Amino acid sequence: MMRFKIKWIGMMASLTLLLFCTMNAFVVNQASAADEFDSLREKWKVTLTGGTSYNPLDPDIAAQIVALTAEANSNWSTMDNSPGTYLWSDLNNASNTSQITTGYNRIKTMALAYATTGSTLQNDAILLTDIGIALDWMYTNRYNETKTNVANWWDWEIGAPLALNDIVVLLYAQLTSTQITNYMNAIEHFQPTITSTGANRVWECTVIGVRGIIVKNAAKIASARDGLSNVFNYVTSGDGFYRDGSFIQHSKHPYNGGYGLGLLKDMADLIYVLHGSSWSVTDVDIKNVYSWVYDSFEPFMYKGAMMDMTRGRDVSRHYDQDHDSGGAVIGAITRISQFAPAADAAAFRSMVKSWIVGDTSRDYFTYASINFIVLGKEIVANATSRTALVNNYQFPGMDRSVHLRPGFGYGISMSSNRIYNYESINSENLKGWYLGDGMTYVYNNDLAAYTDFWPTVNPYRLPGTTVDTVTKANSSGHDSLSTKNWVGGTSILDSYGISGMELDASGSTLTAKKSWFMFDDEIVALGSGITSTDNRTIETIIENRKLNSSGSNAFTVNGTAKSSALGWSEAMTGVNWAHLAGSESGSSLGYYFPTGAAVKGLREARTGKWSNIDGRAGTPTTNITSNYLTMWVDHGLNPTNGMYAYVTLPNKTTTQVSSYASSPNVTILENSTFAQAVKETTLNVVGMNFWTDALTWIQVGATNFVSSDKKSAVMTSETANDIEVAVSDPTQANTGSMNIELNRSAASVVAVDPGVSVTQLSPTIKLSVNVNAAKGKTFKAKFGYTPLPPSEIIIDNTAAEFTGTWISSTGLPNYYGSDYVYNKTGTGTDKIRWRPTIVTAGDYQVFYRIPDGNTGRATNAPFTVYYDGGSQLFSVNEQTIPGGSWISLGTYHFLAGTTGYVELTDNANGTYVNADAVKFVK
């Protein structure tokens, strides 16, 4: 039967105490003298409850306590405390493993309320009794060491034990030793060792580590800590973090905001709890975790929202929308700031404050746990909010790009023969067919633009995509790879970028070449080669923007206001520009059509429900209605070499868009199946996507400007004094080099990246870029139009080539630049090379510089100069050499190019060898 719960007053305290004292089946676990394990367990408990020192009357904390208590009461009131075949009637399927995880999570909520200061259920003896009944029933009937791992392994090995560990931590002093032993034996049975990758590995480490704390097993804690080291490493294929900021899970799915976030969040908690203990993480690669924050999360956070294009099937979860996910990112980075080095911690706190304060759509403190409310409020009160990022990011490891400018952000989601189109498993993300087909996202002050977006948007008309209008079944074509590899782009000046995608549509003959050119206040979208033979209509979706609650956002085309009534539709011709008023101040969108266009428009109310895209049990079936303004180009039936061109102008007024259309800042240089190119005239920046492995010239003003002989993405930025070029191989398939020629004459090489060989400066600039195994990386070179005065070439350690593990430090004074590096002495396998790019062959004097020494440094550090015709070894006493001084190694002849270098190895005495900077002077 169900126990009828009554809210007691007056004698409640004495009554519950009496009940508690007379219980026979629920004996308090007698704790011995506190030890380090107990301290760690209490530290983990504080992450769950927030501790006991907070003010429960703080409005945000009080609201969280009320919400927690209400959820716990709901779970309690619907639980059968004399269970037969189930605890909850909706969790009655013993073969559905997800119900094991769900059941433990419900019990966890009840336990959390019991352990939370200020909850009316805190220390409630009747609740404690029923929790014990529930835990023992789950152990006897659902989760014990005699059960077999069947159906979904994740519930047995990760989902259930994560929750069960937390329950035991919360109720450790109230559970009997027999109960604790039983529950921990069950976890050990299903999760004894660490075997997975990516996020799943971190969850395994968390399960094993927290269980080790509970059972006081030092070896298990050490195993969990050491298991994280595998995750710290960057990967070049498969699951994990990539150096370009990508995160992949399930082999080929972008998942920074899903599994990557789960990994970061739980890793942060585990590292934090172990920090300062006998099991602190000492692996030097923990520094990669701090880099992930900058490279893999910060670019995707827009005013508190985590961009959906890296959240995989999570976009179909009603409880995990973009601001929910963003709140989890805030929590994870807050936690990392508690153990990160001071400079990183300050930067992370600055990020957190900017996101909390900047999110006017969803109040962070309304949804955060008590622990994070306390931590977040301290950060808001004391940290300095960082300024908005302005950058262009290319993520070739996962076919994504992000463009961040003052006042807006822009994202592009693509797929290739390397990256899947979309994920749909476990009945989730049922209509994600076109998520990886070039969908574009615009972020601005309309922070609710993607709230309740996915159940209501027309899934056949996602912005940016070119689609076959064929009707698709749920989950149709998921986990599909394209046959095309030309997907990627490049950036220049860290501010502007281009991306491209050769589309090979899943389940269709549709193919197309699509490019995006991202400049300062405009994004140019070009399409060419749009071809299909399926006798179906092909469309390119310019926009599908969620409107205000009445759907009345003003829409103006060529100066004429269109109807604001829902249901309006029109096939418009000769469209030169359009403007859609935003739902919030500073969120309007403008559109410019360089060649005039036939555009179809639709203003509609769309009704859907989350259960339409997430078929799992418990997903809301309530109808939701949102209003949309859609614009698209109709390419007709069976198009051959169809095209489109439009420019998105975020945050501009109607007047500004009209003025821009009269005098645009962009010129389309080419839009063909051979190349797509655009010049931004005010910036003097040109972007070019070359689609073929054939010599192709891009012309500016009917004059050859840049050529490439391979498939490539190329950008240039030119001033009166110099020209910079950025190049990448988006196919990631070129095992050799690509040759780029600029129809300019240069007097000097200002800078070139390793891998770039300059073969000619005049009468044209020619360079060869070795892109073998570059994985879509951008290579840059800069050329001066006036001769450089005789000068020196300084290669700091930050620009050097490394083999092995060299650790960054600022501990010794008088280093050059931002830091120096050191390594433990060894056998010579670890090396650092300072490799200059010599423009003019000749004699160069070579110098080295290191910081001040000490008795731990080598007295015979082996520096070797490799020059034209030989090499020279020097033994350097790093204990006595004056730090901060340039010490000569002699003068040697070097050929033009990058064949010469200086090398230092770890084959030395003492404890460490230091490495800092090397200088070459002609």
Number of C-alpha atoms within 10 A of each C-alpha: 9 12 14 8 11 6 7 11 7 7 8 12 13 10 13 17 14 12 13 19 13 11 12 7 10 17 17 16 16 12 10 7 6 8 9 12 20 18 14 20 22 18 17 23 22 18 17 20 19 21 18 12 8 15 13 18 11 12 12 20 25 16 17 21 23 16 16 20 23 18 16 22 18 14 18 23 15 15 22 20 21 15 15 10 14 21 20 19 12 11 15 12 13 13 12 14 21 20 19 21 22 16 22 24 20 21 24 23 23 27 25 25 29 25 22 24 20 19 21 16 25 18 20 19 20 16 21 21 17 19 23 22 19 24 24 16 19 18 17 14 14 18 27 20 16 11 15 12 15 12 12 13 14 17 21 26 21 24 21 24 31 23 21 25 26 25 24 24 27 25 22 23 14 17 20 18 15 11 19 18 14 18 23 21 17 20 25 19 19 22 19 15 16 19 11 16 18 23 25 20 21 29 28 25 30 26 30 30 25 27 29 23 23 22 15 17 15 15 12 20 25 19 17 27 24 17 22 25 16 16 24 19 16 18 16 12 13 17 24 27 28 22 17 19 23 25 31 26 21 16 13 25 26 31 27 30 29 24 25 26 23 22 21 27 23 18 25 22 19 25 21 23 23 20 16 11 13 12 18 15 20 11 12 13 17 17 15 17 20 19 14 23 21 17 20 24 25 19 22 27 24 26 23 31 27 28 28 25 26 25 24 25 25 23 28 28 19 19 13 16 23 26 26 20 25 28 27 25 26 30 25 23 23 24 27 25 22 18 16 18 12 11 9 18 19 16 17 28 27 20 27 30 24 21 25 23 14 18 20 15 16 18 15 25 20 15 18 20 21 26 17 25 22 20 16 23 14 13 21 18 9 12 18 16 20 15 10 16 16 18 21 25 26 26 22 28 26 28 29 24 27 24 27 23 22 13 16 20 23 21 21 25 25 28 32 26 17 23 24 23 30 27 27 23 12 12 17 23 28 23 26 26 26 26 25 24 28 28 21 23 22 21 21 24 22 21 22 22 21 21 17 21 22 22 27 23 23 16 14 21 22 27 25 24 26 31 25 24 13 14 8 12 10 17 19 16 20 20 18 21 20 19 14 17 20 26 30 33 36 33 30 25 16 11 16 26 30 31 29 31 28 27 28 21 23 21 12 15 14 23 23 23 29 29 29 29 27 27 23 18 15 21 22 26 23 23 25 24 22 24 20 24 14 15 13 17 17 24 20 23 23 28 24 22 23 28 25 18 13 12 19 18 22 18 22 18 19 16 15 10 13 15 16 16 14 16 10 13 17 13 13 13 11 13 18 21 26 23 29 24 22 25 21 15 11 17 22 22 23 26 27 26 21 19 12 15 18 16 20 18 20 17 27 19 19 16 15 20 19 23 23 22 26 27 17 13 10 9 17 16 13 11 14 14 17 21 24 26 23 22 22 23 21 19 23 14 16 19 20 17 17 19 21 23 22 21 23 24 22 27 24 23 19 23 11 14 25 22 12 18 20 12 9 16 16 23 15 18 19 19 22 18 18 19 22 27 27 27 24 21 12 10 15 14 23 30 32 32 35 28 24 16 13 13 14 19 21 24 15 17 8 8 10 15 16 24 21 26 17 19 25 30 32 29 28 23 20 15 12 8 10 17 20 20 25 22 28 28 32 30 24 23 16 19 11 11 18 22 19 23 20 23 17 17 17 23 15 19 21 17 15 19 16 18 16 23 21 22 15 14 20 14 11 15 19 20 20 18 22 20 24 16 13 17 19 28 22 22 23 24 21 19 24 20 18 14 12 11 7 7 9 13 15 18 19 20 23 16 15 20 13 17 11 13 15 21 15 18 13 13 12 15 14 18 22 19 11 12 20 26 22 18 21 20 20 16 11 13 10 18 18 24 23 25 21 25 22 20 18 13 13 13 16 19 15 23 19 22 24 26 26 20 21 13 12 13 24 26 21 17 25 19 20 18 22 19 19 17 10 10 13 13 14 13 13 16 15 25 21 14 17 15 19 16 16 15 16 14 18 11 16 21 17 23 17 18 17 16 14 24 21 24 21 23 25 25 19 22 17 17 15 22 31 27 32 25 24 28 21 21 14 18
